[in-house]
Amino acid sequence: MPTLPLWLEPVERLVDAGGAVLVVLAFVAVLVFGMAIERWWYYRITWRIARRQLIRRWAARSDHRSWSARTLRHVWAEALVDKLRRPLPWLKLLVALCPLLGLLGTVTGMITVFDSLSMSDTHQARAMADGVARATLPTLTGMAIAVIGLLFISRLEHVIRRENQRLQDRLARALEEKDA
């Protein structure tokens, strides 16, 4: 068998440890954590700049009291908050997919274990225990990714609610400062 490049050895060990489903779970984990880093970056840099621009644009308007002005303010604020909320459905989908992929890995691993036991003449309990341990690794991995993803989703939803309230407060305060 040809030797694999050095950078592919961890992937080979991953497949040996828990099957091909672990590679798919690793890919999903990279997506989830990549989206988490992107949201952190967006919140820390882009969101604050966009929020300041919206407040300046609102304060620069001459009409603040009419129904159309208040509706426009609401539409602008919701559009900005929606940008912060945009990847949330995808994150929820990926997090919900992780335990299912883990279960798929366990089922395929158990099928492999029972298949290898039926092929062998000796039915060793040790071989079955090793196979079961190897088959449960994808479930544990899927659950771990899902729990961490759920924590991030919960935190992101909290940040979205808080920032929506802050945005509304700052838009109202910009009016007060302009009137004073």
LOZA-298118 format. One record per residue: residue in three letters; residue number from 1; y negated, z negated, x negated of N, C-alpha, C in turn. Coordinates in nm, 2 decimals. Layout:
# LOZA-298118
R type seq    n.Y    n.Z    n.X   ca.Y   ca.Z   ca.X    c.Y    c.Z    c.X
R  ALA NUM      Y      Z      X      Y      Z      X      Y      Z      X
...
***
This chain:
# LOZA-298118
R type seq    n.Y    n.Z    n.X   ca.Y   ca.Z   ca.X    c.Y    c.Z    c.X
R  MET   1   0.12   0.00  -0.08   0.00   0.00   0.00  -0.12   0.00  -0.09
R  PRO   2  -0.22   0.09  -0.06  -0.34   0.09  -0.14  -0.42  -0.03  -0.12
R  THR   3  -0.49  -0.07  -0.23  -0.57  -0.19  -0.22  -0.70  -0.16  -0.15
R  LEU   4  -0.74  -0.26  -0.07  -0.87  -0.24   0.00  -0.99  -0.27  -0.09
R  PRO   5  -1.10  -0.22  -0.06  -1.22  -0.26  -0.13  -1.25  -0.41  -0.11
R  LEU   6  -1.31  -0.47  -0.21  -1.33  -0.61  -0.21  -1.41  -0.66  -0.09
R  TRP   7  -1.50  -0.58  -0.04  -1.58  -0.62   0.08  -1.50  -0.62   0.21
R  LEU   8  -1.38  -0.55   0.21  -1.30  -0.54   0.33  -1.19  -0.65   0.34
R  GLU   9  -1.18  -0.73   0.23  -1.08  -0.83   0.23  -1.09  -0.94   0.34
R  PRO  10  -1.22  -0.99   0.36  -1.23  -1.08   0.47  -1.19  -1.03   0.61
R  VAL  11  -1.22  -0.90   0.63  -1.17  -0.84   0.76  -1.02  -0.83   0.77
R  GLU  12  -0.96  -0.80   0.65  -0.81  -0.80   0.65  -0.75  -0.94   0.68
R  ARG  13  -0.81  -1.04   0.62  -0.77  -1.18   0.64  -0.79  -1.22   0.79
R  LEU  14  -0.90  -1.17   0.85  -0.93  -1.20   0.99  -0.83  -1.14   1.08
R  VAL  15  -0.79  -1.01   1.05  -0.69  -0.95   1.14  -0.56  -1.01   1.12
R  ASP  16  -0.52  -1.05   0.99  -0.40  -1.12   0.97  -0.39  -1.26   1.04
R  ALA  17  -0.51  -1.33   1.05  -0.51  -1.46   1.10  -0.50  -1.46   1.26
R  GLY  18  -0.57  -1.36   1.32  -0.57  -1.37   1.47  -0.56  -1.24   1.54
R  GLY  19  -0.54  -1.13   1.47  -0.53  -1.00   1.54  -0.66  -0.93   1.54
R  ALA  20  -0.65  -0.81   1.60  -0.76  -0.72   1.60  -0.87  -0.77   1.70
R  VAL  21  -0.83  -0.85   1.79  -0.93  -0.90   1.89  -1.04  -0.99   1.81
R  LEU  22  -0.99  -1.05   1.71  -1.09  -1.13   1.63  -1.20  -1.05   1.57
R  VAL  23  -1.17  -0.93   1.53  -1.27  -0.83   1.48  -1.37  -0.80   1.59
R  VAL  24  -1.32  -0.77   1.71  -1.41  -0.75   1.82  -1.49  -0.87   1.85
R  LEU  25  -1.43  -0.99   1.85  -1.51  -1.11   1.87  -1.62  -1.13   1.76
R  ALA  26  -1.58  -1.09   1.64  -1.68  -1.10   1.53  -1.80  -1.01   1.55
R  PHE  27  -1.77  -0.89   1.60  -1.87  -0.79   1.64  -1.96  -0.84   1.75
R  VAL  28  -1.90  -0.90   1.85  -1.98  -0.96   1.96  -2.06  -1.07   1.91
R  ALA  29  -2.01  -1.15   1.83  -2.08  -1.27   1.77  -2.20  -1.22   1.69
R  VAL  30  -2.19  -1.11   1.61  -2.30  -1.05   1.54  -2.40  -1.00   1.64
R  LEU  31  -2.36  -0.94   1.75  -2.46  -0.90   1.85  -2.53  -1.01   1.91
R  VAL  32  -2.46  -1.12   1.95  -2.52  -1.23   2.01  -2.62  -1.30   1.92
R  PHE  33  -2.58  -1.32   1.79  -2.67  -1.39   1.70  -2.78  -1.30   1.65
R  GLY  34  -2.75  -1.17   1.65  -2.86  -1.08   1.61  -2.97  -1.08   1.72
R  MET  35  -2.93  -1.08   1.85  -3.02  -1.09   1.96  -3.10  -1.22   1.96
R  ALA  36  -3.03  -1.33   1.92  -3.10  -1.46   1.91  -3.20  -1.46   1.80
R  ILE  37  -3.17  -1.40   1.69  -3.27  -1.39   1.58  -3.39  -1.30   1.62
R  GLU  38  -3.36  -1.19   1.69  -3.47  -1.10   1.74  -3.56  -1.17   1.84
R  ARG  39  -3.50  -1.25   1.93  -3.58  -1.32   2.03  -3.66  -1.43   1.96
R  TRP  40  -3.61  -1.49   1.86  -3.69  -1.59   1.78  -3.81  -1.53   1.72
R  TRP  41  -3.78  -1.41   1.65  -3.89  -1.34   1.59  -3.99  -1.29   1.69
R  TYR  42  -3.95  -1.24   1.80  -4.04  -1.19   1.90  -4.13  -1.31   1.95
R  TYR  43  -4.06  -1.42   1.98  -4.14  -1.53   2.03  -4.24  -1.59   1.93
R  ARG  44  -4.20  -1.60   1.80  -4.28  -1.65   1.70  -4.40  -1.56   1.66
R  ILE  45  -4.38  -1.43   1.66  -4.48  -1.34   1.61  -4.54  -1.25   1.73
R  THR  46  -4.46  -1.17   1.79  -4.52  -1.07   1.88  -4.57  -1.13   2.01
R  TRP  47  -4.49  -1.23   2.06  -4.53  -1.29   2.19  -4.67  -1.35   2.18
R  ARG  48  -4.70  -1.43   2.08  -4.83  -1.50   2.06  -4.94  -1.40   2.05
R  ILE  49  -4.92  -1.29   1.98  -5.03  -1.19   1.97  -5.05  -1.12   2.11
R  ALA  50  -4.95  -1.09   2.18  -4.96  -1.02   2.31  -5.02  -1.12   2.41
R  ARG  51  -4.99  -1.25   2.40  -5.05  -1.35   2.49  -5.20  -1.36   2.47
R  ARG  52  -5.24  -1.36   2.34  -5.38  -1.37   2.31  -5.46  -1.25   2.36
R  GLN  53  -5.40  -1.13   2.34  -5.46  -1.01   2.39  -5.48  -1.01   2.54
R  LEU  54  -5.37  -1.06   2.61  -5.38  -1.06   2.76  -5.49  -1.16   2.80
R  ILE  55  -5.50  -1.27   2.73  -5.61  -1.37   2.77  -5.75  -1.31   2.75
R  ARG  56  -5.76  -1.24   2.63  -5.89  -1.18   2.60  -5.92  -1.07   2.71
R  ARG  57  -5.82  -0.99   2.74  -5.84  -0.88   2.84  -5.88  -0.94   2.98
R  TRP  58  -5.82  -1.05   3.02  -5.85  -1.12   3.14  -5.99  -1.18   3.14
R  ALA  59  -6.02  -1.24   3.03  -6.16  -1.30   3.02  -6.27  -1.20   3.02
R  ALA  60  -6.24  -1.08   2.96  -6.34  -0.98   2.95  -6.37  -0.91   3.09
R  ARG  61  -6.28  -0.93   3.19  -6.31  -0.87   3.32  -6.43  -0.94   3.38
R  SER  62  -6.50  -0.86   3.46  -6.61  -0.92   3.54  -6.57  -0.98   3.67
R  ASP  63  -6.47  -0.93   3.73  -6.42  -0.99   3.86  -6.30  -1.07   3.83
R  HIS  64  -6.31  -1.20   3.87  -6.19  -1.29   3.86  -6.15  -1.35   3.99
R  ARG  65  -6.24  -1.35   4.09  -6.22  -1.42   4.21  -6.16  -1.35   4.33
R  SER  66  -6.16  -1.22   4.33  -6.11  -1.14   4.44  -5.96  -1.14   4.44
R  TRP  67  -5.91  -1.10   4.56  -5.76  -1.10   4.57  -5.70  -1.00   4.48
R  SER  68  -5.76  -0.88   4.46  -5.71  -0.78   4.37  -5.71  -0.83   4.22
R  ALA  69  -5.82  -0.90   4.19  -5.82  -0.96   4.05  -5.71  -1.06   4.02
R  ARG  70  -5.69  -1.14   4.12  -5.58  -1.24   4.11  -5.44  -1.18   4.11
R  THR  71  -5.43  -1.07   4.19  -5.30  -1.00   4.19  -5.28  -0.93   4.05
R  LEU  72  -5.39  -0.87   4.00  -5.38  -0.80   3.87  -5.34  -0.90   3.76
R  ARG  73  -5.40  -1.02   3.76  -5.37  -1.13   3.67  -5.22  -1.16   3.68
R  HIS  74  -5.17  -1.18   3.80  -5.03  -1.21   3.82  -4.94  -1.10   3.77
R  VAL  75  -4.97  -0.97   3.79  -4.89  -0.86   3.75  -4.89  -0.85   3.60
R  TRP  76  -5.01  -0.87   3.53  -5.01  -0.87   3.39  -4.93  -0.98   3.33
R  ALA  77  -4.94  -1.10   3.38  -4.87  -1.22   3.33  -4.72  -1.20   3.35
R  GLU  78  -4.68  -1.15   3.46  -4.53  -1.13   3.49  -4.48  -1.02   3.40
R  ALA  79  -4.56  -0.91   3.37  -4.51  -0.81   3.28  -4.49  -0.86   3.14
R  LEU  80  -4.58  -0.95   3.10  -4.57  -1.01   2.96  -4.45  -1.10   2.96
R  VAL  81  -4.43  -1.18   3.06  -4.32  -1.28   3.06  -4.18  -1.20   3.07
R  ASP  82  -4.18  -1.09   3.14  -4.06  -1.01   3.15  -4.02  -0.95   3.01
R  LYS  83  -4.12  -0.92   2.93  -4.08  -0.88   2.79  -4.01  -0.99   2.72
R  LEU  84  -4.05  -1.11   2.74  -3.98  -1.23   2.68  -3.84  -1.25   2.74
R  ARG  85  -3.83  -1.21   2.86  -3.70  -1.23   2.94  -3.61  -1.11   2.92
R  ARG  86  -3.65  -1.00   2.87  -3.58  -0.88   2.87  -3.43  -0.88   2.82
R  PRO  87  -3.40  -0.94   2.71  -3.26  -0.94   2.67  -3.16  -1.04   2.73
R  LEU  88  -3.22  -1.12   2.82  -3.14  -1.23   2.88  -3.01  -1.18   2.95
R  PRO  89  -3.02  -1.08   3.04  -2.90  -1.04   3.10  -2.79  -0.99   3.00
R  TRP  90  -2.83  -0.92   2.90  -2.74  -0.87   2.80  -2.67  -0.99   2.72
R  LEU  91  -2.75  -1.09   2.69  -2.70  -1.21   2.63  -2.60  -1.28   2.72
R  LYS  92  -2.63  -1.29   2.84  -2.54  -1.36   2.94  -2.41  -1.28   2.95
R  LEU  93  -2.42  -1.15   2.95  -2.30  -1.06   2.96  -2.21  -1.08   2.83
R  LEU  94  -2.27  -1.08   2.71  -2.19  -1.09   2.59  -2.13  -1.23   2.58
R  VAL  95  -2.20  -1.33   2.62  -2.15  -1.47   2.62  -2.03  -1.48   2.72
R  ALA  96  -2.05  -1.42   2.84  -1.94  -1.43   2.93  -1.82  -1.35   2.89
R  LEU  97  -1.84  -1.25   2.80  -1.73  -1.17   2.75  -1.65  -1.24   2.65
R  CYS  98  -1.71  -1.33   2.57  -1.64  -1.40   2.46  -1.51  -1.47   2.50
R  PRO  99  -1.51  -1.56   2.60  -1.39  -1.62   2.64  -1.28  -1.53   2.69
R  LEU 100  -1.32  -1.42   2.76  -1.23  -1.32   2.81  -1.16  -1.25   2.69
R  LEU 101  -1.24  -1.21   2.59  -1.18  -1.15   2.47  -1.09  -1.25   2.40
R  GLY 102  -1.13  -1.37   2.39  -1.04  -1.47   2.33  -0.91  -1.48   2.41
R  LEU 103  -0.91  -1.48   2.54  -0.79  -1.48   2.62  -0.71  -1.36   2.59
R  LEU 104  -0.77  -1.25   2.58  -0.70  -1.12   2.55  -0.63  -1.13   2.42
R  GLY 105  -0.69  -1.19   2.32  -0.63  -1.21   2.19  -0.51  -1.30   2.20
R  THR 106  -0.52  -1.41   2.28  -0.41  -1.50   2.29  -0.29  -1.43   2.36
R  VAL 107  -0.32  -1.36   2.46  -0.21  -1.29   2.53  -0.14  -1.19   2.44
R  THR 108  -0.22  -1.11   2.37  -0.16  -1.01   2.28  -0.09  -1.08   2.17
R  GLY 109  -0.14  -1.19   2.12  -0.07  -1.27   2.01   0.06  -1.33   2.06
R  MET 110   0.06  -1.38   2.18   0.19  -1.43   2.24   0.29  -1.33   2.26
R  ILE 111   0.25  -1.21   2.30   0.34  -1.10   2.32   0.40  -1.06   2.19
R  THR 112   0.32  -1.06   2.08   0.37  -1.03   1.95   0.47  -1.14   1.90
R  VAL 113   0.44  -1.27   1.93   0.53  -1.38   1.89   0.66  -1.36   1.96
R  PHE 114   0.66  -1.34   2.09   0.78  -1.33   2.17   0.86  -1.21   2.13
R  ASP 115   0.79  -1.10   2.10   0.85  -0.98   2.06   0.92  -1.00   1.92
R  SER 116   0.86  -1.06   1.83   0.92  -1.09   1.70   1.03  -1.19   1.71
R  LEU 117   1.03  -1.28   1.80   1.14  -1.38   1.82   1.26  -1.31   1.88
R  SER 118   1.23  -1.21   1.97   1.35  -1.14   2.03   1.41  -1.05   1.93
R  MET 119   1.34  -1.00   1.83   1.40  -0.91   1.74   1.48  -0.98   1.63
R  SER 120   1.44  -1.11   1.60   1.51  -1.18   1.49   1.64  -1.24   1.55
R  ASP 121   1.73  -1.26   1.46   1.86  -1.32   1.49   1.84  -1.47   1.51
R  THR 122   1.76  -1.53   1.42   1.74  -1.68   1.42   1.62  -1.71   1.50
R  HIS 123   1.63  -1.80   1.60   1.52  -1.84   1.68   1.46  -1.97   1.62
R  GLN 124   1.38  -1.96   1.52   1.33  -2.07   1.45   1.21  -2.13   1.53
R  ALA 125   1.21  -2.26   1.55   1.09  -2.32   1.62   0.97  -2.31   1.53
R  ARG 126   0.99  -2.32   1.40   0.87  -2.32   1.31   0.80  -2.18   1.32
R  ALA 127   0.87  -2.07   1.32   0.81  -1.94   1.33   0.74  -1.93   1.47
R  MET 128   0.79  -1.98   1.57   0.73  -1.98   1.70   0.60  -2.06   1.70
R  ALA 129   0.60  -2.18   1.64   0.48  -2.26   1.63   0.37  -2.20   1.55
R  ASP 130   0.41  -2.13   1.44   0.31  -2.06   1.36   0.25  -1.94   1.44
R  GLY 131   0.33  -1.87   1.52   0.29  -1.76   1.60   0.19  -1.81   1.71
R  VAL 132   0.23  -1.92   1.77   0.15  -1.98   1.88   0.01  -2.02   1.82
R  ALA 133   0.01  -2.08   1.71  -0.11  -2.13   1.65  -0.20  -2.01   1.61
R  ARG 134  -0.14  -1.90   1.56  -0.21  -1.78   1.53  -0.27  -1.71   1.66
R  ALA 135  -0.19  -1.72   1.77  -0.23  -1.66   1.89  -0.35  -1.73   1.96
R  THR 136  -0.36  -1.86   1.94  -0.46  -1.94   2.00  -0.60  -1.93   1.93
R  LEU 137  -0.59  -1.88   1.81  -0.72  -1.87   1.73  -0.82  -1.78   1.80
R  PRO 138  -0.79  -1.67   1.86  -0.89  -1.59   1.93  -0.96  -1.67   2.05
R  THR 139  -0.88  -1.75   2.12  -0.94  -1.82   2.23  -1.04  -1.93   2.18
R  LEU 140  -1.00  -2.00   2.07  -1.09  -2.09   2.01  -1.22  -2.03   1.96
R  THR 141  -1.20  -1.91   1.90  -1.32  -1.84   1.85  -1.41  -1.79   1.96
R  GLY 142  -1.35  -1.74   2.07  -1.43  -1.69   2.18  -1.50  -1.80   2.25
R  MET 143  -1.44  -1.92   2.26  -1.50  -2.03   2.32  -1.62  -2.09   2.24
R  ALA 144  -1.59  -2.09   2.10  -1.70  -2.14   2.01  -1.82  -2.05   2.02
R  ILE 145  -1.80  -1.92   2.02  -1.91  -1.82   2.03  -1.98  -1.84   2.16
R  ALA 146  -1.91  -1.86   2.27  -1.96  -1.87   2.40  -2.05  -2.00   2.42
R  VAL 147  -2.00  -2.11   2.36  -2.07  -2.24   2.37  -2.20  -2.22   2.30
R  ILE 148  -2.20  -2.17   2.18  -2.32  -2.15   2.10  -2.42  -2.06   2.17
R  GLY 149  -2.36  -1.95   2.23  -2.45  -1.86   2.30  -2.51  -1.92   2.43
R  LEU 150  -2.43  -2.00   2.50  -2.48  -2.07   2.61  -2.60  -2.17   2.58
R  LEU 151  -2.58  -2.23   2.46  -2.69  -2.32   2.42  -2.82  -2.24   2.39
R  PHE 152  -2.80  -2.12   2.33  -2.92  -2.04   2.30  -2.98  -1.99   2.43
R  ILE 153  -2.89  -1.95   2.53  -2.95  -1.90   2.65  -3.02  -2.01   2.73
R  SER 154  -2.97  -2.12   2.73  -3.04  -2.24   2.79  -3.17  -2.26   2.73
R  ARG 155  -3.17  -2.26   2.60  -3.30  -2.29   2.53  -3.40  -2.17   2.55
R  LEU 156  -3.35  -2.05   2.56  -3.44  -1.94   2.58  -3.50  -1.94   2.72
R  GLU 157  -3.42  -1.98   2.82  -3.47  -1.99   2.96  -3.57  -2.11   2.97
R  HIS 158  -3.55  -2.21   2.89  -3.65  -2.32   2.89  -3.78  -2.27   2.83
R  VAL 159  -3.77  -2.20   2.72  -3.89  -2.15   2.65  -3.96  -2.05   2.74
R  ILE 160  -3.89  -1.97   2.82  -3.95  -1.87   2.91  -4.03  -1.94   3.02
R  ARG 161  -3.97  -2.05   3.08  -4.04  -2.12   3.18  -4.16  -2.19   3.13
R  ARG 162  -4.15  -2.25   3.01  -4.26  -2.32   2.95  -4.38  -2.22   2.91
R  GLU 163  -4.34  -2.11   2.85  -4.44  -2.01   2.81  -4.51  -1.95   2.93
R  ASN 164  -4.44  -1.93   3.04  -4.50  -1.88   3.16  -4.60  -1.97   3.21
R  GLN 165  -4.57  -2.10   3.22  -4.67  -2.20   3.26  -4.79  -2.21   3.17
R  ARG 166  -4.76  -2.20   3.04  -4.87  -2.20   2.94  -4.96  -2.08   2.96
R  LEU 167  -4.90  -1.97   2.98  -4.98  -1.85   3.00  -5.07  -1.86   3.12
R  GLN 168  -5.02  -1.91   3.23  -5.10  -1.93   3.35  -5.21  -2.03   3.33
R  ASP 169  -5.18  -2.14   3.26  -5.28  -2.24   3.23  -5.39  -2.18   3.14
R  ARG 170  -5.35  -2.10   3.04  -5.45  -2.05   2.95  -5.54  -1.94   3.01
R  LEU 171  -5.48  -1.87   3.10  -5.56  -1.77   3.18  -5.66  -1.84   3.27
R  ALA 172  -5.62  -1.95   3.33  -5.71  -2.03   3.41  -5.82  -2.09   3.33
R  ARG 173  -5.78  -2.14   3.21  -5.88  -2.21   3.12  -5.98  -2.11   3.06
R  ALA 174  -5.93  -1.98   3.04  -6.02  -1.88   2.99  -6.13  -1.85   3.09
R  LEU 175  -6.10  -1.86   3.22  -6.20  -1.85   3.32  -6.30  -1.96   3.32
R  GLU 176  -6.25  -2.08   3.30  -6.34  -2.20   3.30  -6.43  -2.20   3.18
R  GLU 177  -6.38  -2.16   3.07  -6.47  -2.15   2.95  -6.57  -2.04   2.96
R  LYS 178  -6.54  -1.93   3.03  -6.63  -1.82   3.05  -6.74  -1.87   3.14
R  ASP 179  -6.71  -1.94   3.25  -6.81  -1.99   3.35  -6.90  -2.09   3.29
R  ALA 180  -6.85  -2.17   3.19  -6.93  -2.28   3.14  -7.04  -2.24   3.05
***
